[in-house]
């Protein structure tokens, strides 16, 4: 059995739609303050082009862990 952990950063674009950004294998022990600072940089830098316009707000962040268990016959 294996598992993968991703950090998901959720933003809101100009159209009010959520725009998730998934970061695979974030560093262990990343803090909320580090995540919040990184999200603010994304908002201020305006480097992503979404179908709903510019990213205007950081909404939330969370860790997502998926477990993979092989099926054996």
MORAWO-V309079 format. One record per residue. N is the residue number from 1. RES is the residue in one letter. SS is DSSP state (2 for helix, 1 for strand, 0 for the rest). PSI is psi in whole degrees, 0 to 359 (* if undefined). D_CENTER is the distance of its C-alpha to the mean C-alpha in whole Angstrom. Layout:
# MORAWO-V309079
n=<N N>
res=<RES RES>
ss=<SS SS>
psi=<PSI PSI>
d_center=<D_CENTER D_CENTER>
This chain:
# MORAWO-V309079
n=<1 2 3 4 5 6 7 8 9 10 11 12 13 14 15 16 17 18 19 20 21 22 23 24 25 26 27 28 29 30 31 32 33 34 35 36 37 38 39 40 41 42 43 44 45 46 47 48 49 50 51 52 53 54 55 56 57 58 59 60 61 62 63 64 65 66 67 68 69 70 71 72 73>
res=<X X X X X X X X X X X X X X X X X X X X X X X X X X X X X X X X X X X X X X X X X X X X X X X X X X X X X X X X X X X X X X X X X X X X X X X X X>
ss=<0 1 1 1 1 1 1 1 1 1 1 1 1 0 0 0 0 1 1 1 1 1 1 1 0 0 0 0 0 0 0 2 2 2 2 2 2 2 2 2 2 2 2 2 2 0 0 0 0 1 0 0 1 0 1 1 1 1 1 1 1 1 1 1 1 1 1 1 0 0 0 0 0>
psi=<138 161 150 139 132 150 125 123 126 128 166 136 179 333 359 7 147 141 102 144 116 130 116 141 63 158 146 139 13 137 162 321 319 318 314 319 318 320 323 322 318 315 312 328 335 52 351 139 114 161 341 16 195 152 128 347 142 128 305 168 150 159 136 121 126 133 134 120 117 146 123 143 *>
d_center=<24 21 18 14 11 8 5 2 2 5 8 12 14 18 19 17 15 11 9 5 4 4 6 9 11 10 13 15 16 13 14 13 15 13 9 11 13 10 9 13 13 11 13 16 16 16 15 13 15 15 17 17 18 16 13 15 13 10 10 8 6 7 8 9 13 15 18 21 24 27 30 33 36>
